[in-house]
Amino acid sequence: RDQLATAVLIAESGLMPNRLAGIRQALPGPDLNPDTLNTQEQAWAGAAAAAMVAGVGPVTLQAAGKTLGPAASITLPLTSAIGVENPGKKTVPGSLVVQGVPVTPPPAAHAGMEVHRHFYAMDGSAIDPDKLPQNSTLVLEIDGRATDGQSHHAVVLAGLPAGWEIAGRFPAGDVPGMDWLGTLSSPDAEAAADDRYAAAITLGSDSASFRLAVILRAVTPGSYEYPGILLADMYRPAIFARQGTVRITVTPPAP
């Protein structure tokens, strides 16, 4: 963060410009992992990239026998290997952006947090969520905790398989007639989404664990991928817990 902020200050102020080249060569560093950057580090990284590119000026590149530019920035789609040459005398910073859907879902993992899910019928009996008949109503109970002894502003993301929908929510506290749910936590916020249950919750030394619940309904017959629940610190994403992905089936209603 400090190195990125220094790059912004030098680029914008014009003072000590000889130091900027060394900082640019040192960034992003061999151990930088974008998935572990906190919000401050992400913000300074974006600001540093914009400040350093602004000082470069129009650039010209040669690729595949063609001259590209001059332009403030040049974007090349990479469908195969390509050679790029810089005919100018100034160093041209570059970046590689990869977009797409992973072929395989990320595996279950955790670092400083734990998260679990349980499924119940409306009478409180435990059920297997696989092969539920269409129009079945069930309760998803989510519980988790921080295991590192620190305070966290955390987010809970519970994606739903395509054949399920949210049918209702529970208030915080004890739910009348449903003692088996236990005492539910009060989230800081809940998202009004139809393809996932999402909530923000504060975890601290005196409230390191939480319990949430939502009513679901199986609506469309078919076989679906069911993503695992993610619990993560909103500002320190390296502290998280993630479940693995499974498959579930919604069966047609009995004749």
Disulfide bonds with the S-S distance in Angstrom:
none
